[in-house]
């Protein structure tokens, strides 16, 4: 799916990562282990399949305090998968390319088929899993003030799933990943702009946005050619 980026590949035999968490929590061996611990703290995982993940990239203090930024980008081809987690300092965008996934979040259950996705705050308790066979999702963990504001607008209707055509969504994800893997000038600003663009695309596809458009006064509708 993202072959041209030559992302590092990891194969997972079926395993329960609660035990791995207990063994690794006390390790202080470098950035990779500390980053891993941030994802598996307060979490249980069952997974079997293959993943392709972006390597960690240094993040400037300016970007951390002012921009939207990616914490991780992973594409999965999974035979079986389950995650239960809370209290993670991250937002999650997960999008399904093939198969079916299920999200349980804030008392609701959402089914994710090809072209479906969801946006959640990982500080809140959540569960997601594959359903009845293989699942091929991509997930982006992200944070930052601009992204947090867009997310707050998106969830104002208390609806956390969305649908966007795969060809449209994939094109924007490739642009984001290309920037993330680049050494271009103003790289962090460009990443923030593209990530915010993707989040805005999701927001503008939301039922809440469409309802607000329909409720505009007639004079506004004429001005905006609605």
N, C-alpha and C positions, 0 to 999 in steps of 0.2 A: 504493500500500500504506500509506503514511504521509502521505497528501495533506493531512490536516487540520493538520499541523504546519508546512507551507510551508517545508520544508527547501531550502537552496540546491541547485540542480541543475547537474550537470556532464556534458557529453557527451564521450565519448572515441572518436575514430576509432581504428582499429587502429594501435597503436604499441608500440614497445619502449622502456621507460622507463630502460634502462641508460644510454643517451646523455643523457637528461634529468638523470639523477643526476650524471653527470660535469660537466655545465654548472652545476648548481645547488648543488653541495656547498660551493663557496666563497662563496656569497652569504650575507650577514648582514642581509638587508633585512626585519627585523621578525619578529614572532611566527609568522605564517602560514608563512613560508619555513623557519624553524627547526623548526617542528612537522612540516612536510612532509619535511624531511631526515631526521628521526627515523624515519620510516616507510619511506623508500626506501634508507637506508644498508644495505649488505650484502644487497642485494636485486636481483632481476630481475623485471620485470613485462611481460606482454603482455596488453592488454585492448582490447576493443571493446564499447561499450555506453553506458549512462547510470547515474549514481549520484546519490544524495541524501544529503548529509552534514550533521551538526550543526556549527554554527560552534564555534570554540574558546571556552571559558568560563574566566574566572579561577578558580584553585584556591587555597584558603587553605593556609597551612603546616600548620595543624591537620589539615585533611582529608588532605593528602599523607602526614602521619606517622601518622595514626590510623584513617582510614576507608577503605572501598572507594570507588573513583572511576572514572568513565568517561574514557578518553583520546580515543576517537572512536566515533561511531555512524554507520554507513553502510548504506544499502540499495542494492542493485545490480539492474539489469536488463541482463544481459550476453549478447552474441552469442558472444563468445569471451573466455576469461580464463585467465591463468596467473600464479602467484606462486611465487617461490623465494626464501627469506629465512632469516636467522639473526641471532643476537646483538641482538635488539630487546628493550628493557626493557618488556615487556608480556605479558599473557595475551590470548588471542583466543578469543572465543565466536563461532562462525559457524553459521548455521541456514538451511536450504534451504526456501524457499516453493514453488518450482517448478523443473523441470529436474533435472539431475544434476551433482553435483560430485564430485571425487576428492581425497582427502588422502593424502599420503605423509609418515609421521611415525614416528620411532623404529623403522625397519625394517618397518613394516606399511603396508598400503594400505586405506583406508576409503572406501566409496562413500556419498555423501550424496544421498538422494532427498527428495521433499517430506515434511516432518515430521522429518527427520534433522538432526543437528547434531554439532559436535565442539568440544572444549575443549582448547587446547594452550598450552604455554609458548613464546613466540616467541623466547626465548633459544636454544632448540634448533633445529637445522636442520629446515626443513619446506618442503613444496611442496603447493599445491592448484591445481586447475584445473577448468574446465567440461568436461563429457564429452558428446560427440555432440549438440551443439545448445545453445540458450539455457539460461541458468542465472539464477535469481532468489534470491540469498541476502541475508541481513542479517548484518552483522558488528559486534561490539563489541570494541574494544580496551579493556582495563581493567587496573587495578593496585590496590594497597593491602593492608595487613596482613590484615584479615578475609577478603577475597577470596582471598588467597594461601593462607590456612589451609584454607578450604573446598576450593580446588583441590587441595591436597595430599591431602586425604581422598578426593576423587573419583578421583585417579589411582593410589591405593594398589593397585588391582587391575590397573593397567597397561592400561586400556582408555579410549580417548579420545573415543569417539563415543556418541551417545544418540539416543533417539526420544521426542518429545513431540508430541501432537496440535496441529496448527497453530492451531486456535481458542484453545486453552489458552495456548500459548506467546505468540501475538500479543497477547493481552489483557495479559499481564504486561509485554511489551516496550512497549506503548503507555503503561502507567503509568510505566515508567522514563523514556521519552522525554518525557512530559508534565512530570515533575519536572525533568528536565535543562533543558528550555526555559523553566521557570518562574522567578519571582523571589520565591518563597514564603519565609517565615521558616524557618530551619533546613533550607534547601534541600539543602546538602551531606549532612547527616545523613539526610535522607529518601532521597536518591539512594543512599547507602550501604546503607540498609536494604532498598530495593527490589532493588538489584543483588545483595545477599547472598541475598535471597529467591529470585531467579531461579536463582542458583547452587545453593541448597539444593534447589530443585525438581528440578534436573538430578541432583543427588546422590541424592535420594530415589527417582528413577526408575532408578538404576543397578543393574546385576546384582549388584554387590558388596553394596549395601545390602540387596537382597532376599535374598541368600544369608545375610547376618548375621541377618536377621529369622527365617529358617527355622531357624537354628541356635540360637536362644534356648532356654534351658531351658523346660520345659512350664509351670512356675509363672509365669515372666515373660510367656509368651505369653497366659496367662489374665488377668494383670493388665492387659496392654495390649490385650485383646480381639482378639488376632490369630487 
